[in-house]
């Protein structure tokens, strides 16, 4: 069960269409803001959230907030170009994966399964 949190409608629709072909992955919510992502994390029994870092000016704190609401949630971040410092800090805070927006469909599905 996956929540997709991204500002780009085309990205959300694309992810939904990609995982619709998979029997073991289901999108339970799609949101377009960090506030809605926090609400969705509390409302839905999701296993994983695909979260775009650009939804907030403080992604590190948002990650901590999501895990405070749902400690078992696995977070995969979508970033433009992660720096080494950001990667280390996100991993310390509990993020399980980081991908770029240019990720291919097969690799995204593989990432979701691996992180789950």
VMD Tcl script that builds the backbone (N, CA, C; Angstrom):
set m [mol new atoms 348]
animate dup $m
set s [atomselect $m all]
$s set {name element resname resid chain x y z} {
  {N N UNK 1 A 0.844 -1.178 0.000}
  {CA C UNK 1 A 0.000 0.000 0.000}
  {C C UNK 1 A 0.886 1.238 0.000}
  {N N UNK 2 A 0.699 2.081 -1.000}
  {CA C UNK 2 A 1.604 3.207 -1.236}
  {C C UNK 2 A 0.820 4.516 -1.287}
  {N N UNK 3 A 1.399 5.556 -0.686}
  {CA C UNK 3 A 0.914 6.925 -0.829}
  {C C UNK 3 A 1.885 7.624 -1.771}
  {N N UNK 4 A 1.349 8.349 -2.747}
  {CA C UNK 4 A 2.182 9.134 -3.654}
  {C C UNK 4 A 1.960 10.603 -3.321}
  {N N UNK 5 A 3.026 11.283 -2.890}
  {CA C UNK 5 A 2.969 12.698 -2.532}
  {C C UNK 5 A 3.890 13.460 -3.471}
  {N N UNK 6 A 3.290 14.164 -4.423}
  {CA C UNK 6 A 4.086 14.872 -5.424}
  {C C UNK 6 A 3.296 16.063 -5.938}
  {N N UNK 7 A 4.001 17.159 -6.232}
  {CA C UNK 7 A 3.355 18.386 -6.700}
  {C C UNK 7 A 2.926 18.300 -8.165}
  {N N UNK 8 A 3.498 17.385 -8.920}
  {CA C UNK 8 A 3.214 17.276 -10.351}
  {C C UNK 8 A 2.115 16.240 -10.610}
  {N N UNK 9 A 0.950 16.686 -11.097}
  {CA C UNK 9 A -0.121 15.726 -11.388}
  {C C UNK 9 A 0.317 14.640 -12.374}
  {N N UNK 10 A 1.128 14.987 -13.342}
  {CA C UNK 10 A 1.565 14.005 -14.335}
  {C C UNK 10 A 2.415 12.909 -13.690}
  {N N UNK 11 A 3.204 13.274 -12.680}
  {CA C UNK 11 A 4.020 12.288 -11.967}
  {C C UNK 11 A 3.124 11.350 -11.162}
  {N N UNK 12 A 2.136 11.927 -10.460}
  {CA C UNK 12 A 1.218 11.102 -9.669}
  {C C UNK 12 A 0.443 10.134 -10.567}
  {N N UNK 13 A -0.072 10.641 -11.677}
  {CA C UNK 13 A -0.817 9.790 -12.616}
  {C C UNK 13 A 0.097 8.727 -13.211}
  {N N UNK 14 A 1.307 9.120 -13.556}
  {CA C UNK 14 A 2.260 8.168 -14.136}
  {C C UNK 14 A 2.587 7.034 -13.181}
  {N N UNK 15 A 2.836 7.367 -11.929}
  {CA C UNK 15 A 3.140 6.331 -10.927}
  {C C UNK 15 A 1.933 5.415 -10.761}
  {N N UNK 16 A 0.746 6.011 -10.702}
  {CA C UNK 16 A -0.468 5.198 -10.550}
  {C C UNK 16 A -0.615 4.219 -11.710}
  {N N UNK 17 A -0.364 4.686 -12.925}
  {CA C UNK 17 A -0.480 3.804 -14.097}
  {C C UNK 17 A 0.594 2.726 -14.109}
  {N N UNK 18 A 1.781 3.072 -13.675}
  {CA C UNK 18 A 2.876 2.093 -13.626}
  {C C UNK 18 A 2.549 0.971 -12.649}
  {N N UNK 19 A 2.101 1.327 -11.447}
  {CA C UNK 19 A 1.855 0.293 -10.438}
  {C C UNK 19 A 0.527 -0.417 -10.652}
  {N N UNK 20 A -0.361 0.142 -11.476}
  {CA C UNK 20 A -1.626 -0.539 -11.776}
  {C C UNK 20 A -1.379 -1.879 -12.461}
  {N N UNK 21 A -0.243 -2.007 -13.108}
  {CA C UNK 21 A 0.101 -3.249 -13.788}
  {C C UNK 21 A 0.663 -4.299 -12.840}
  {N N UNK 22 A 0.908 -3.911 -11.597}
  {CA C UNK 22 A 1.516 -4.808 -10.618}
  {C C UNK 22 A 0.449 -5.338 -9.661}
  {N N UNK 23 A 0.458 -6.628 -9.410}
  {CA C UNK 23 A -0.540 -7.239 -8.529}
  {C C UNK 23 A -0.278 -6.974 -7.052}
  {N N UNK 24 A 0.963 -6.716 -6.698}
  {CA C UNK 24 A 1.325 -6.622 -5.285}
  {C C UNK 24 A 1.509 -5.198 -4.776}
  {N N UNK 25 A 1.239 -4.190 -5.598}
  {CA C UNK 25 A 1.397 -2.790 -5.185}
  {C C UNK 25 A 0.071 -2.077 -5.446}
  {N N UNK 26 A -0.387 -1.318 -4.439}
  {CA C UNK 26 A -1.648 -0.593 -4.587}
  {C C UNK 26 A -1.469 0.836 -4.072}
  {N N UNK 27 A -1.916 1.808 -4.851}
  {CA C UNK 27 A -1.897 3.208 -4.426}
  {C C UNK 27 A -3.132 3.436 -3.560}
  {N N UNK 28 A -2.919 3.854 -2.311}
  {CA C UNK 28 A -4.049 4.099 -1.407}
  {C C UNK 28 A -4.389 5.579 -1.289}
  {N N UNK 29 A -3.465 6.462 -1.691}
  {CA C UNK 29 A -3.728 7.900 -1.657}
  {C C UNK 29 A -2.735 8.618 -2.557}
  {N N UNK 30 A -3.212 9.730 -3.124}
  {CA C UNK 30 A -2.355 10.623 -3.899}
  {C C UNK 30 A -2.578 12.030 -3.353}
  {N N UNK 31 A -1.498 12.713 -3.008}
  {CA C UNK 31 A -1.607 14.053 -2.433}
  {C C UNK 31 A -0.613 14.989 -3.102}
  {N N UNK 32 A -0.891 16.300 -2.989}
  {CA C UNK 32 A -0.066 17.286 -3.672}
  {C C UNK 32 A 0.611 18.284 -2.744}
  {N N UNK 33 A 0.566 18.024 -1.428}
  {CA C UNK 33 A 1.225 18.933 -0.491}
  {C C UNK 33 A 1.763 18.146 0.704}
  {N N UNK 34 A 2.699 18.764 1.415}
  {CA C UNK 34 A 3.277 18.122 2.596}
  {C C UNK 34 A 2.224 17.971 3.693}
  {N N UNK 35 A 1.369 18.976 3.860}
  {CA C UNK 35 A 0.316 18.895 4.877}
  {C C UNK 35 A -0.631 17.738 4.581}
  {N N UNK 36 A -1.008 17.592 3.316}
  {CA C UNK 36 A -1.887 16.481 2.938}
  {C C UNK 36 A -1.173 15.139 3.088}
  {N N UNK 37 A 0.136 15.128 2.875}
  {CA C UNK 37 A 0.904 13.886 3.050}
  {C C UNK 37 A 0.867 13.452 4.513}
  {N N UNK 38 A 1.051 14.398 5.424}
  {CA C UNK 38 A 0.989 14.072 6.857}
  {C C UNK 38 A -0.395 13.559 7.249}
  {N N UNK 39 A -1.432 14.185 6.700}
  {CA C UNK 39 A -2.794 13.729 6.968}
  {C C UNK 39 A -2.998 12.320 6.430}
  {N N UNK 40 A -2.547 12.071 5.207}
  {CA C UNK 40 A -2.711 10.749 4.579}
  {C C UNK 40 A -1.960 9.669 5.350}
  {N N UNK 41 A -0.778 10.001 5.842}
  {CA C UNK 41 A 0.015 9.037 6.610}
  {C C UNK 41 A -0.752 8.611 7.864}
  {N N UNK 42 A -1.445 9.547 8.489}
  {CA C UNK 42 A -2.231 9.227 9.675}
  {C C UNK 42 A -3.532 8.513 9.353}
  {N N UNK 43 A -4.097 8.781 8.204}
  {CA C UNK 43 A -5.415 8.248 7.850}
  {C C UNK 43 A -5.366 6.860 7.221}
  {N N UNK 44 A -4.395 6.616 6.357}
  {CA C UNK 44 A -4.335 5.355 5.610}
  {C C UNK 44 A -3.281 4.427 6.198}
  {N N UNK 45 A -3.531 3.167 6.115}
  {CA C UNK 45 A -2.580 2.166 6.591}
  {C C UNK 45 A -1.582 1.852 5.482}
  {N N UNK 46 A -0.797 2.833 5.114}
  {CA C UNK 46 A 0.175 2.660 4.028}
  {C C UNK 46 A 1.438 2.001 4.551}
  {N N UNK 47 A 2.067 1.236 3.681}
  {CA C UNK 47 A 3.351 0.624 4.008}
  {C C UNK 47 A 4.502 1.542 3.614}
  {N N UNK 48 A 4.262 2.372 2.575}
  {CA C UNK 48 A 5.338 3.161 1.988}
  {C C UNK 48 A 4.767 4.468 1.453}
  {N N UNK 49 A 5.561 5.519 1.530}
  {CA C UNK 49 A 5.195 6.779 0.894}
  {C C UNK 49 A 6.299 7.172 -0.068}
  {N N UNK 50 A 5.909 7.562 -1.258}
  {CA C UNK 50 A 6.809 8.113 -2.261}
  {C C UNK 50 A 6.626 9.622 -2.151}
  {N N UNK 51 A 7.610 10.303 -1.546}
  {CA C UNK 51 A 7.447 11.710 -1.141}
  {C C UNK 51 A 8.424 12.619 -1.871}
  {N N UNK 52 A 7.878 13.606 -2.576}
  {CA C UNK 52 A 8.715 14.597 -3.261}
  {C C UNK 52 A 9.224 15.622 -2.249}
  {N N UNK 53 A 10.536 15.751 -2.162}
  {CA C UNK 53 A 11.151 16.686 -1.201}
  {C C UNK 53 A 10.745 18.132 -1.447}
  {N N UNK 54 A 10.467 18.469 -2.679}
  {CA C UNK 54 A 10.107 19.842 -3.022}
  {C C UNK 54 A 8.756 20.289 -2.490}
  {N N UNK 55 A 8.008 19.406 -1.857}
  {CA C UNK 55 A 6.711 19.782 -1.304}
  {C C UNK 55 A 6.845 20.649 -0.061}
  {N N UNK 56 A 8.029 20.690 0.517}
  {CA C UNK 56 A 8.222 21.433 1.761}
  {C C UNK 56 A 9.587 22.118 1.762}
  {N N UNK 57 A 9.675 23.186 2.515}
  {CA C UNK 57 A 10.965 23.867 2.664}
  {C C UNK 57 A 11.817 23.196 3.732}
  {N N UNK 58 A 11.213 22.294 4.506}
  {CA C UNK 58 A 11.950 21.593 5.555}
  {C C UNK 58 A 11.706 20.084 5.455}
  {N N UNK 59 A 12.255 19.453 4.420}
  {CA C UNK 59 A 11.998 18.020 4.221}
  {C C UNK 59 A 12.516 17.138 5.350}
  {N N UNK 60 A 13.615 17.527 5.992}
  {CA C UNK 60 A 14.140 16.713 7.091}
  {C C UNK 60 A 13.119 16.623 8.232}
  {N N UNK 61 A 12.529 17.763 8.581}
  {CA C UNK 61 A 11.545 17.784 9.651}
  {C C UNK 61 A 10.270 17.053 9.244}
  {N N UNK 62 A 9.896 17.170 7.967}
  {CA C UNK 62 A 8.696 16.484 7.480}
  {C C UNK 62 A 8.875 14.974 7.578}
  {N N UNK 63 A 10.050 14.485 7.244}
  {CA C UNK 63 A 10.338 13.050 7.370}
  {C C UNK 63 A 10.161 12.623 8.828}
  {N N UNK 64 A 10.728 13.380 9.751}
  {CA C UNK 64 A 10.593 13.054 11.174}
  {C C UNK 64 A 9.131 13.082 11.613}
  {N N UNK 65 A 8.367 14.046 11.127}
  {CA C UNK 65 A 6.946 14.152 11.476}
  {C C UNK 65 A 6.153 12.961 10.962}
  {N N UNK 66 A 6.438 12.544 9.735}
  {CA C UNK 66 A 5.728 11.393 9.171}
  {C C UNK 66 A 6.009 10.132 9.985}
  {N N UNK 67 A 7.261 9.950 10.365}
  {CA C UNK 67 A 7.618 8.760 11.138}
  {C C UNK 67 A 7.086 8.830 12.570}
  {N N UNK 68 A 6.869 10.031 13.085}
  {CA C UNK 68 A 6.261 10.163 14.409}
  {C C UNK 68 A 4.797 9.722 14.361}
  {N N UNK 69 A 4.130 10.008 13.248}
  {CA C UNK 69 A 2.725 9.620 13.074}
  {C C UNK 69 A 2.607 8.127 12.760}
  {N N UNK 70 A 3.512 7.622 11.929}
  {CA C UNK 70 A 3.459 6.218 11.490}
  {C C UNK 70 A 4.866 5.630 11.532}
  {N N UNK 71 A 5.310 5.146 12.690}
  {CA C UNK 71 A 6.687 4.675 12.851}
  {C C UNK 71 A 7.094 3.539 11.908}
  {N N UNK 72 A 6.155 2.724 11.463}
  {CA C UNK 72 A 6.489 1.595 10.580}
  {C C UNK 72 A 6.522 1.993 9.109}
  {N N UNK 73 A 6.138 3.229 8.799}
  {CA C UNK 73 A 6.103 3.696 7.418}
  {C C UNK 73 A 7.499 3.710 6.812}
  {N N UNK 74 A 7.596 3.254 5.587}
  {CA C UNK 74 A 8.863 3.318 4.853}
  {C C UNK 74 A 8.772 4.492 3.894}
  {N N UNK 75 A 9.804 5.334 3.904}
  {CA C UNK 75 A 9.795 6.550 3.098}
  {C C UNK 75 A 10.815 6.429 1.976}
  {N N UNK 76 A 10.334 6.698 0.752}
  {CA C UNK 76 A 11.207 6.816 -0.412}
  {C C UNK 76 A 11.059 8.257 -0.888}
  {N N UNK 77 A 12.166 8.979 -0.920}
  {CA C UNK 77 A 12.142 10.376 -1.339}
  {C C UNK 77 A 12.385 10.499 -2.831}
  {N N UNK 78 A 11.703 11.460 -3.424}
  {CA C UNK 78 A 11.933 11.820 -4.824}
  {C C UNK 78 A 12.628 13.173 -4.790}
  {N N UNK 79 A 13.863 13.202 -5.305}
  {CA C UNK 79 A 14.654 14.433 -5.278}
  {C C UNK 79 A 15.187 14.735 -6.673}
  {N N UNK 80 A 15.525 15.989 -6.906}
  {CA C UNK 80 A 16.106 16.359 -8.193}
  {C C UNK 80 A 17.542 15.873 -8.265}
  {N N UNK 81 A 18.336 16.289 -7.316}
  {CA C UNK 81 A 19.735 15.871 -7.277}
  {C C UNK 81 A 20.194 15.824 -5.826}
  {N N UNK 82 A 20.129 14.661 -5.189}
  {CA C UNK 82 A 20.503 14.588 -3.773}
  {C C UNK 82 A 21.995 14.809 -3.557}
  {N N UNK 83 A 22.304 15.594 -2.527}
  {CA C UNK 83 A 23.706 15.783 -2.162}
  {C C UNK 83 A 24.094 14.699 -1.166}
  {N N UNK 84 A 25.375 14.529 -0.972}
  {CA C UNK 84 A 25.851 13.534 -0.009}
  {C C UNK 84 A 25.387 13.884 1.398}
  {N N UNK 85 A 25.435 15.174 1.753}
  {CA C UNK 85 A 25.021 15.599 3.084}
  {C C UNK 85 A 23.540 15.317 3.318}
  {N N UNK 86 A 22.700 15.657 2.320}
  {CA C UNK 86 A 21.269 15.386 2.443}
  {C C UNK 86 A 21.003 13.892 2.553}
  {N N UNK 87 A 21.672 13.112 1.731}
  {CA C UNK 87 A 21.478 11.667 1.748}
  {C C UNK 87 A 21.779 11.100 3.128}
  {N N UNK 88 A 22.896 11.487 3.703}
  {CA C UNK 88 A 23.278 10.991 5.032}
  {C C UNK 88 A 22.251 11.416 6.074}
  {N N UNK 89 A 21.834 12.674 6.044}
  {CA C UNK 89 A 20.869 13.170 7.031}
  {C C UNK 89 A 19.517 12.471 6.885}
  {N N UNK 90 A 19.060 12.274 5.664}
  {CA C UNK 90 A 17.785 11.589 5.461}
  {C C UNK 90 A 17.852 10.142 5.950}
  {N N UNK 91 A 18.945 9.464 5.670}
  {CA C UNK 91 A 19.096 8.084 6.129}
  {C C UNK 91 A 19.129 8.018 7.654}
  {N N UNK 92 A 19.778 8.974 8.284}
  {CA C UNK 92 A 19.800 9.029 9.753}
  {C C UNK 92 A 18.398 9.214 10.327}
  {N N UNK 93 A 17.567 9.933 9.604}
  {CA C UNK 93 A 16.201 10.206 10.077}
  {C C UNK 93 A 15.229 9.068 9.760}
  {N N UNK 94 A 15.674 8.054 9.014}
  {CA C UNK 94 A 14.814 6.899 8.776}
  {C C UNK 94 A 14.331 6.691 7.363}
  {N N UNK 95 A 14.774 7.519 6.428}
  {CA C UNK 95 A 14.398 7.327 5.029}
  {C C UNK 95 A 15.002 6.021 4.522}
  {N N UNK 96 A 14.237 5.273 3.750}
  {CA C UNK 96 A 14.692 3.967 3.265}
  {C C UNK 96 A 15.188 3.992 1.831}
  {N N UNK 97 A 14.847 5.047 1.068}
  {CA C UNK 97 A 15.282 5.109 -0.323}
  {C C UNK 97 A 15.206 6.524 -0.844}
  {N N UNK 98 A 16.055 6.822 -1.819}
  {CA C UNK 98 A 16.055 8.124 -2.481}
  {C C UNK 98 A 16.176 7.863 -3.975}
  {N N UNK 99 A 15.252 8.444 -4.741}
  {CA C UNK 99 A 15.284 8.310 -6.197}
  {C C UNK 99 A 15.198 9.699 -6.821}
  {N N UNK 100 A 15.592 9.783 -8.076}
  {CA C UNK 100 A 15.470 11.049 -8.797}
  {C C UNK 100 A 14.224 10.982 -9.674}
  {N N UNK 101 A 13.802 12.140 -10.148}
  {CA C UNK 101 A 12.608 12.218 -10.983}
  {C C UNK 101 A 12.790 11.490 -12.313}
  {N N UNK 102 A 14.005 11.235 -12.697}
  {CA C UNK 102 A 14.257 10.580 -13.984}
  {C C UNK 102 A 14.245 9.055 -13.893}
  {N N UNK 103 A 13.836 8.503 -12.763}
  {CA C UNK 103 A 13.828 7.058 -12.579}
  {C C UNK 103 A 12.896 6.396 -13.599}
  {N N UNK 104 A 13.312 5.265 -14.109}
  {CA C UNK 104 A 12.497 4.517 -15.057}
  {C C UNK 104 A 11.425 3.711 -14.349}
  {N N UNK 105 A 10.350 3.359 -15.059}
  {CA C UNK 105 A 9.247 2.613 -14.448}
  {C C UNK 105 A 9.670 1.296 -13.807}
  {N N UNK 106 A 10.482 0.499 -14.490}
  {CA C UNK 106 A 10.894 -0.795 -13.941}
  {C C UNK 106 A 11.717 -0.625 -12.667}
  {N N UNK 107 A 12.597 0.359 -12.668}
  {CA C UNK 107 A 13.430 0.597 -11.494}
  {C C UNK 107 A 12.603 1.129 -10.327}
  {N N UNK 108 A 11.597 1.949 -10.606}
  {CA C UNK 108 A 10.726 2.451 -9.542}
  {C C UNK 108 A 9.976 1.296 -8.881}
  {N N UNK 109 A 9.426 0.394 -9.665}
  {CA C UNK 109 A 8.719 -0.768 -9.118}
  {C C UNK 109 A 9.679 -1.623 -8.299}
  {N N UNK 110 A 10.879 -1.827 -8.820}
  {CA C UNK 110 A 11.883 -2.612 -8.093}
  {C C UNK 110 A 12.234 -1.933 -6.768}
  {N N UNK 111 A 12.376 -0.613 -6.768}
  {CA C UNK 111 A 12.686 0.150 -5.559}
  {C C UNK 111 A 11.579 -0.015 -4.523}
  {N N UNK 112 A 10.332 0.135 -4.960}
  {CA C UNK 112 A 9.192 0.011 -4.028}
  {C C UNK 112 A 9.196 -1.375 -3.392}
  {N N UNK 113 A 9.391 -2.395 -4.198}
  {CA C UNK 113 A 9.405 -3.768 -3.658}
  {C C UNK 113 A 10.573 -3.978 -2.705}
  {N N UNK 114 A 11.735 -3.505 -3.082}
  {CA C UNK 114 A 12.933 -3.701 -2.264}
  {C C UNK 114 A 12.791 -2.995 -0.907}
  {N N UNK 115 A 12.314 -1.762 -0.934}
  {CA C UNK 115 A 12.150 -0.997 0.312}
  {C C UNK 115 A 11.067 -1.630 1.182}
  {N N UNK 116 A 10.016 -2.104 0.555}
  {CA C UNK 116 A 8.940 -2.738 1.321}
  {C C UNK 116 A 9.447 -3.968 2.020}
}
mol reanalyze $m
mol bondsrecalc $m
mol representation Tube
mol addrep $m
